[in-house]
Amino acid sequence: MIVANLVHRPIRTLISIVAIAVEVTLILVIVGFSLGMLNDSKQRQQGIGADVIVKPPGSSFLSGISGAPVSIKIADILEKLPHVTAVAPVVAQLNTEGAIEVINGIDLNSFERLSGPFQFLSGGPFTGADQVIVDDYFADSQHLKAGDTITVLNHPVKVVGIVEHGKGARKFLPMATLQDWIGAPGKASVFYVKLDDPKNADLVVKEIHDVQGLQQFSVRSMQDYLSMMTPEHLPGFNKFIEVVIGVAMVIGFIVIFQAMYTAVMERTREIGILKSLGASKLYIVNIVLRETILLAICGTILGIFVSYATSNAIRAKFPLLPVSIQPNWIGYAVGLAIVGALLGASYPAIKAAQKDPIDALAYE
């Protein structure tokens, strides 16, 4: 009877299923996009190969926001510490034109000492000032090849090399070039430190804090730094997720409420017949809620399918926009969709159960 009731009004049933699918897709894709960007940034930081990260006092947790406020000569001080095998100063500049990105100005020799040389897929290292190295994801998204000219921070630069992704930024400039562009000669934003053994990270962090003039610097082991790259440590991230979930649940609630309320009104006489045959109020409520659960199940299955299809389409069209659909969020989305649907169906179900059988039988 449950299935027959839904099949009897196919358009309304289809609209309800699609609305729940939209609710699930909205949660999975937007949350997946947010988490995907965060995880991608985390993996690229890890790929730099440093064991300790040193930032100037008052630096933002997010890379590229603080500019280049301290002398590059701090690298010389850090290199003299025990257990330190390499130090790479980096200028990180946030670019908000077009896509939001962080551009790194590097000294190629010191940067490659952290995790090994860049793996060039085409072209090669810097040979001059106004040049840029890009990763393969960015090159594919822009259809670039070595030798092409692009604009970075309003300056034309030549793409001299395309490298495998995964080492911090997607665009690398010679350090002196970026320092000159932002008016910070001899300055750096962050210092990446490589150790003889990652197990010595906590010891080196303490040693750096003991150095005169570096007491106020932000110094963390890379493991500690990466552990902070979570939604809880990003300003406004959780609030954004809550807004997305709230909007999605409102969509599901309204559509299910309208569908089930209309269904109850259209089946007034049927409800009267059931009650005249001895159906209890609980039985009537049970019928309406079971219909709702069936709609919610169909909608969530469709929503999960559409979410994965959308994720794959985004990856194919926009390689720089990773969407990571987390299995635990699938469970959250399904639970939220079913709860929202049941809330939307509660009033219609109670209204149906309270109908007087005599009035219902007389209903035309």
Secondary structure as GFF3:
##gff-version 3
##sequence-region A 1 364
A	DSSP	alpha_helix	2	8	.	.	.	ID=ss1
A	DSSP	alpha_helix	10	46	.	.	.	ID=ss2
A	DSSP	beta_strand	52	55	.	.	.	ID=ss3
A	DSSP	beta_strand	70	71	.	.	.	ID=ss4
A	DSSP	alpha_helix	74	79	.	.	.	ID=ss5
A	DSSP	beta_strand	84	95	.	.	.	ID=ss6
A	DSSP	beta_strand	101	106	.	.	.	ID=ss7
A	DSSP	alpha_helix	108	115	.	.	.	ID=ss8
A	DSSP	beta_strand	120	123	.	.	.	ID=ss9
A	DSSP	beta_strand	131	135	.	.	.	ID=ss10
A	DSSP	alpha_helix	136	142	.	.	.	ID=ss11
A	DSSP	beta_strand	149	152	.	.	.	ID=ss12
A	DSSP	beta_strand	155	163	.	.	.	ID=ss13
A	DSSP	beta_strand	171	174	.	.	.	ID=ss14
A	DSSP	alpha_helix	175	182	.	.	.	ID=ss15
A	DSSP	beta_strand	187	188	.	.	.	ID=ss16
A	DSSP	beta_strand	190	195	.	.	.	ID=ss17
A	DSSP	three_ten_helix	198	200	.	.	.	ID=ss18
A	DSSP	alpha_helix	201	210	.	.	.	ID=ss19
A	DSSP	beta_strand	218	221	.	.	.	ID=ss20
A	DSSP	alpha_helix	222	227	.	.	.	ID=ss21
A	DSSP	three_ten_helix	231	233	.	.	.	ID=ss22
A	DSSP	alpha_helix	237	266	.	.	.	ID=ss23
A	DSSP	alpha_helix	268	276	.	.	.	ID=ss24
A	DSSP	alpha_helix	281	317	.	.	.	ID=ss25
A	DSSP	alpha_helix	327	353	.	.	.	ID=ss26
A	DSSP	alpha_helix	357	361	.	.	.	ID=ss27
###
